[in-house]
Amino acid sequence: MLRDEAGTTVTFTAADGAAAECHPPFPPLRWEAGSDPGAAEAAAEAIAAHAAADRTVGVLLVRLGGYAVGVFACAPPRLVGSKVGSRPVHGRSAAGGWSQQRFARRRENQAATALRAAADAAAGIFGQYGPHGLDAVVLGGDKRSIAGLRGDPRLVPYLRCATDRFLTVPDPRLAVLKEISHSFLAIRIRLTEPESASPA
C-alpha cells in the first residue's frame, strides 16, 4: 500500500501484483500510512471517511446555452441553494457569404449572452457564501464554456479553489444538479492487472 506525497492517491497492491490506484475526491487525503496487518483496512476507512466528510461545495455546470449553479452542504450533501437557466444559441449555418457572416455574429452574441447569464447566476449563488465560505468548487459541463467564464472578475476567487476533477454532463438541468453529488464524491479507482508470466 502506498500513498503519494501530495495525498491525491492511495495504491493498494495485491499479492499477485494487481494494483488499485484510488483517487479520493477533494485532495489532499490527510492520513498516515502504516505497515501493520490492518493498515489496508484502515486506509480504506480513511478514504471513505474523507469522501463523506461534511463540506460546503459550490458546483458550476455550464454548456453553451445552459447552466446550473448550486451549493451543497452537510453530510450526506444536500442542495441548499441553486439556480438554473438556458439561453438560445443557434447552431452553425451551412449558408455562405454575407448570410453566414451575419449568422456567425448573431451566434457569437447569443453565446456571449448565455455565458454572461451563467456568470451572473454563479456570482449570485456563490456570493451568498463568499470565497472563504466554500470548501471547494466543482466545475462541469464542457471545458470551452467554463473557459469563457474565467475572465469574469466576480468568479476569479471561486475558480481559484476549483478542484482538478471536471464533471462532463450532457445538459445542466436541475435534475442533473440534484444528483451531481454522486459524481463529485466518487472515489475513482484505476485497476492495473499484473503482467502475465512469460511462457517457459
Disulfide bonds with the S-S distance in Angstrom:
none
